[in-house]
Amino acid sequence: MAESETLRHGTAKQLLRAIIIGALTGLVVSIFRLSIQFGLKGVMAAFRYFHQHPLWLIPWVIASVILALILGRLAQRNPNIKGSGIPQVEGQLTGQFDEKWWPVLWRKFIGGILGIGSGLYLGREGPSIQLGATIGQGVCESTHQSAIERRVGIASGAAAGLSAAFNAPIASTMFVLEEVYHNFSPLLWLSVFASALSSNMVSVQFFSLSPDLLVPYKEYLPLKFYWHLVIMGILLGFLGRLYQYVILRLPKWSRKVNWLKPAWYPVVPFLLVIPIAWLWPVTLGGGNQLIISLHQLPFSIWIFAGLFVLRFVFSMISYGSELPGGIFLPILTLGAVFGAFYCALANQMGLLPQRYLPNFVIYAMAGYFACISKAPFTAILLITEMVGSLAHMMPLAIVSIIAYVVVDWLGGTPVYMAMFHNFMNKQPVQPHRCLTKVTFAIFAGSQLDGAQVKDYSWPVGSLVTDIYRGDEHIMPHGKTVLRAGDTLVVELSGKHYDADQAQINLAAHHAQA
């Protein structure tokens, strides 16, 4: 009884901590979002003025170059703030990387606002995840929590960051569990979900309850047109593999331009965004405004094809600058534009009415994100929450699964996991890896299912410290029988971290060969 009360007390404290982390993250990320929106509106207003007074473009160009050099210097001197930040968070959650939370928090915050708010094709979602993770880390370190509680705090903050960025708490929880932490243990999901909900409650005070991507559709897609979903899913799969190929090779390609120092990389997109802002201001930033405006543009395959090429190329250039900014929303935007292109093409061939353009915009967003990230459940939930309707679940699932299968067939790996491996290959071994705790969920029929702790040959230096079976907390000993559904907390020495983790994962998930 005393142990049960202690466990409930610990769970209550963990939930309270997650709610606090979520509220703080919701506040910070909401300010982050508002600042970016203010910056983008300022850029659009400035270029409307420049159309009447073009000479003012000269000081704007000079200021853009200066700002680009400042941001480039900031990013190169503080590499942990580069890009989306999701690989860094994943490294922390697996115990293979660590960073100081406060320097990353304020630099990512300022760098993200100045980079994304200037109109570059970068997303706010990745930085929001890292901002939330640093807040979770800061709260846990300030209250002197254990290593495993610190990790749960980081995961909770990451979900809260994405929730505040998109007003999508359910999908944010799924993304962290499915794509970032790769863990669905009871220890984790409740705290992560509570933090995401808390963050969303704060963000809706700033942005209301309206869906983040309110794409107006007139009617459901009839079953007789479902064959289009199969074809579009296949095409999205090929385009998704192309996206993975290019984005993962950008750092290597950039380094081949020897005369351009890495700190100068941002100058290129900051100069190129000027003609884009002059000619196509609706395309600036991550792409929110473009997505909800696609149905208002001229219904032309050439316009949609041109927008896709523009968004694809300049999003790569923007991300290649190594500034703080993500690819989450740019991926959704590319999917939306391709959905519009497909609808226009099918309409020109007499195969699909024009009124279904919003439907295909919605379906293609999910399909493109699902195949690039290889996180189909997250994609389906995310688009469902962002458009504010459950009416598209079946078409979303069909497109997402088909696109996913195509990328898998082409040998694609989850883009964030690949980025994480590329990131870790550049990192020295961290001192904290000498001892770290990792959680594993036991699957039915696996080697560990039904085995006693003493019967399995655990990696040298590892120790099973805790077992969680539903609401029951078990202190293990040699004769403790492991069961499917158990969550193990294992302490690893870190000397052979990757191999040890892979060995236990194999035993927990698969049957004896």
N, C-alpha and C positions, 0 to 999 in steps of 0.2 A: 504493500500500500504506500509506504513512504517513497519507494522508488518510482511508483506511478505518479505520485504527486510532484516529485522532483522533475520528472520528465515533462509533465503538463506545465509546470512553472517555467522550465527551460524553453518549451515551445512557445509559450505566451510571450516571454522576453524576446525570443527570436522574431516573432511576428510584429511586436511593437517596434523593434529595431528596423525591420523591413519597411514598416509604414513610415517611420521617420525618414529613412533613406529615400523612399519614394516621394515624400512631400518635398524634401530639399531638392531632389533631382528635378521634380516637376517645376519648381520655381526657377531653378537655374536654366533648364532647357527652354522653358517658356520665354524667358528673357533673351536667350540665345536666338530662338525663332523670331521673336519680335524685332530684334536688332537686324537680323538678316533681311526680313521683309522691309524694314525701313530703309536699309541700304539699297535693295533692288528698286524700290520705288524712287529713291533719290537718283539712281542712275538713269532710270527711264525719264524722269522729269528733266534731268540735265540734258539728255539727248534730244528731247523735244525742244528745249531752249536752243541747243546747238544748231538745229535745223533752221532757225531764224538768225542765229549769230554764229556762223561756222568758225570764225577766228578763235572762239573760245576753246576749240578742239586742241589748239597748240598747248596751252597750259595743262589741259586735261591729260594729254599724252605724256607730258613731262612728269606730272604728278603720278600717273599710272606706273611709269618706269621706276620712280623713286619708291613707291609703295611695294612694287614687285620685288625690288632688291632688298627692302627691309624684311618682307615676309620670307624671302628665300634664305636670307641669313639666319632668321629665327628658326626656320625649319631644319636647316642643315646643322645648326649648333645644338638643336634639341630634337634628335631623330625620333624620339618617342611620340611626337605630336604629328608626324607625317601621315598623310593619307586618312583612311577612315578611322583607324584606331582599333578596329575589331580584332586584327591579329594580335595586337598587344594585350587586349583583354583576354583572348583565348589562351595566350601564353601564361598569363597570371592564373587563370582558372585550372590549367593543367600543371601548375607548379614549375614551369620551365623558364619563367621570366618574371621580373618584378620591376617596379618603378616607384618613384616617390610621387604621391598623389597630388600635392599642392602645386609644384612646378608644372606638371602636365595639365592640371585643371585650368589654371589661368592662361597659360600659353595657347592651349587648344581653343579656349573660349574666344580669345581675342583674334587669333589667327584664323579661326573658322569664320568669324563674323566678317573680317576684312576680305578674305578670299572669296567666300560664297556670296557675300553681300555686294561684291564688285561685279557680279554677273557671270563668273566662271561656271561652267557646267559641272558643278560639284553638288553632292547631296549633304544635307544637314544630319542625316540619320546616323551614319557611322560616328561622326564626332559626338553626337548626342549620347550614343551608347558608351563611348569612352568617358565622356563627362560624368555620366551616371555611375560608371564603374569607379572613377576616382572619388566620387562623393561617398559611395558605399565603403570603399577602402578607408577613407578618412574617418568616417563615423566609427568603424570597427577598430581602427588603430587608436583613435582618441579614447575609446572606452575599454581598451586593452582586452580585446576578444581573442579567442584561440585561433590557430591557423585555419581550421575548418570553418569556423564562424566567419572569419575574415573573407574566406573564399565565397561563402554564401552571400555575404554582404556585397561583394564585388558583382556577383551574378545578379543579385537583386537590383543593384544600381544600374547595371547594363540594361535590364528589362525595363526599368523605370525610365531610362533615357529614351529608348525607342518608343515607349508608350507615349511620352510627352511630345515626341517629334511627330507622331502620326495619329495620336488619339485612338490607339488600337491596343488596349491592354492584353487581350487574349492572344493576338498574333505576336505581340512582343514577348510574352511569356514563352510561346511555342518556339520563337526564333532563338532565344537564348538556350532553351533546352535542346532543341533539335540541331542547331547549326553552330552555336558557340561553345556550350559546355558539354554537349553530347551525353547528357545525364538526365534521367527522369526520376531520380530517387525522391521518396517522400520528404527527405531532409531538405530538399531544394525547392521543389515546385511550389509548395504552399507559400514560402517566403518570397519567391520570385513573383508569383501572381499577386500577392498582397501589395508588394512594392509597386508593381505596374499599375494596379488599381488606384493606389494612393497618388501616384504621379499623375494619372489621368484626371483624377478629381481636381488636382491643382491646375492642370493645363486647360481644362474646359472653362475655368474661371476667366482665362485670357482669350480663348478662341471659340467659346460656346460649344454646344453639343452637336453642331452641324458636322456631317462627315467631312473628312479632310479633302477627299476628291469626289465632289458631288457631280458625277457625270450623269446628266439627264437622259434617260432612255424612255422610249414611248411604249414599247411592248416587249414581251418575252420572245425569245427566239423559238420559232416553231420547230418541231422535231424533224420536219422534212429538210431543214437546212443544217442539221447536225453534222452532215458529212463535211461541211466546211471546217468544222472544228478539228477534224482529223488532219486535213490538209494544212491548215494554219499551224497546228501543233508540230507537224513535221518540219515545216519551214522555220518556225521559231527555234526548233532544236538545232538545226544547222547554223542559224544566225547566232544562237547562244554559244555554240562551240567556237565560232569565229571570235565572239566577244572574249571568251575565256583565253583563247590563244593570244590575242593582242594584248589584253590588259596584264597578263602575267609576264609578258616579255618586254613591257615598256621600260622597266629599269635598265635591263641589259642593252636595249637599243639606244636609250638616252645616253648611256655612258660611252657609246661609240662615237658620239660627237665630241671629240676631244677639246675643241676650241671653246666649247660652251661649258663653263663651270656649273656644277649643280646649284650653287646659290643664285645663278642667273636664270635657271629654268623658268621661273614664274614670269619673266619679262615677255616670253613668247606668248602665252595665253592672254596676258594683260594687254598686249598690243593687238592681238587678233580679236579680242572681244569688242574692240572699238567699232570696227565695221559691222559686226553682228548686232551690236546695240543700235547702230544707226539704221540698219535695214530691217532687222527682225527682232525688235525688243521683246516680243512676247515669248521668245525662246530662252531668255536669260535665266540663269540660276539652275536649280535642280530640275525644274520642269513642271511644277504644280500648275502654273497658269496656262501653260501650253496644253496640258492634258485636258483641263476643263474647257478649253477654248477650241478643241479640234472640231467639234460639231458645227462651229460657227465659221470655220475657214471654207474657202471655195472647195467644192467636192471634186478634187483633181488628183489623179494618180501621180502626176509629176510634182505637184506641191508636196504631197505626203512622202514621195520618194526622196525629194530634195531635203525635206526636214529630217528624214531618217539618216541620210548621209551626213548632214551637217551635225546632228546631235551625236552620231557615232564618232565622227572624226574629232570634233572639238571636245567631247567628253574625255577622249583618250589624251588629248593634248593637255587638258585641264588637270586630269589626274596624274599625268606624267610630270607635272611641275613639282610634285611631292609636297604640295601645300596641304594644310589640314582640310579635309573634305572627303566625302565618301562617294560610293557608286550606287547606293541603294535606290534612291529616287531617280537618278539618271537611267538606271536599268528599267524601272517602271515606265519612264517617259519613252524610252526607245520602244518598249513593247506596245505602248498605247499608239504611238505613231505608226508602227507596223500594222497594228490592227486596223487603223483607219485606211492605210494603203491597201491592205488585203480587201477590205470592203469595197473600196473604190474600184479596184481591179475586177473583182467579181461582178460588181454592178455594171461595169463597162462591157463585160462579156455576157450580160443578161442573166446572170446566175443568182443575184442577190439584190433585194431592194435597198435603196439608199437609207431608209429609215432605221436600219439595223447597225449603222455605223457606231453609235455609242456602245452597243452590246459588244461589238468586236474590239473596241478600244479597251473595255473592261476585261474581256477574256484574254487578250494578248498580253496585258500587263502581268497577269498571274502566270501565264505560260512562260514568258521570257524570264521572269524572276525565278520561277520554279526550276527551269533547266540550268540556269547559270549558277545559282546557289545550291542546286540539288536539294532543295528544301520545299517539297510540294505542299506539305501540310501548312507550313508558314505562309506560302504564297496564297493558298486558297482562303485561309482565315484573314490574312492581311487585306486582300482586296475586298472581301466581304465586309470587313469592318470599315474600310476606308470609303467605300461607296455607299455604305449605310443600307444594304439590302441583302437578304438571304435568297433572293429570287434567282441568283446566277450560280448556285452551288454546283449543279450538275455540269453545265458548260465549263465552268472554271476547272472542275476536276478532270474533265476529259482533255482539255487543252494542256493542263499542267502535267498530267501523267504522260501523255504522248510526247510532249517536248522533253520531259525528263528522260524517257526511255531512249529517245534519239541521241541526246547528249551522252548518255551512258554507253550506248552502242558505239559512239564515236570516240570513246575513251576519255571523256571529260571528267574532271574531279570537281568537287564543290569549290567554288572560287575563293571563298573565305578561308577554307582549309588550306588550299594551295598557297594563298597569300601568307598564311600563318607559317607554313613550312619555309617559304622563301625568307620571311622575316627572321625566323629562328636560325636559319643557316648563317645569318650575318651577326648573330649575337654570341658573345662569350658565355661560357658556363657561369651561371649565377651562383653566388655563395649559398643562397637559401635553398638550393636544390640538394644540399647535403641531407636534408630531412624534410619530407613533405607528406601530407596526408591526402589520399585520393579515395573517392567513393566509387563502388562498383555495384551494379544491380545484377542479381543472379536470375538467369532465364530458365524456364522449365526445360528439363532434359539436358542441361549443360553438365559439364564434368563436376561442378561444385554442388549441383542440386542433389540433396540427399547424402552428401559426404560429410564426415566429421572434419573439423578443422585440422586435426593431426594427420588425416589421411592424405592431404594434398601437399605436394612438394612446393612450398612457397619460395619465392626468390630470396636469395641470401640477403639478410639485413632487413627484411620486411616483417611487419607485425600487424595482425588483425586486432585493432583496438576496440571496435564497437560493431554491433550488428543491430540494425533497425528492422523490425518485423511489424509492419503497420504502425500502431501507436506504441508498440512494445520496444523498450531499449534493453538489449541483452549485452552483458559483459562476457565475452567469449572465453572459453578454455578449450583444451585439446579435444574434449569429447562433445563439444557443442555441434549439433547437427545443423548443417546449412540447408535452407529450403528455397525453392523458387519464389521470387518476390522479395527476398531479403536484400537489404542494402548494407554492404560491407564498407567499413572505414578502415583502410589499410595504410599503414605508415611505411613509406619507402625510403631507403637510404639515399637514393639519388645517384649512386655510383654508375648504375646502368639503368637510369630512370625509364627511358623509352622502351627498352627490352622488357623490363620488369612489368611495366604497365600493360604492354601488349600481351605478355604471358598470362596475367591475371584476367585481362579482358577476354582472352580466348577461352579460358577455363570457365568464366562466368556466363559466357554467351553461347558456347558451342559444345556439342557432345564429344566424347573421346573418339579420336579418329581410329 
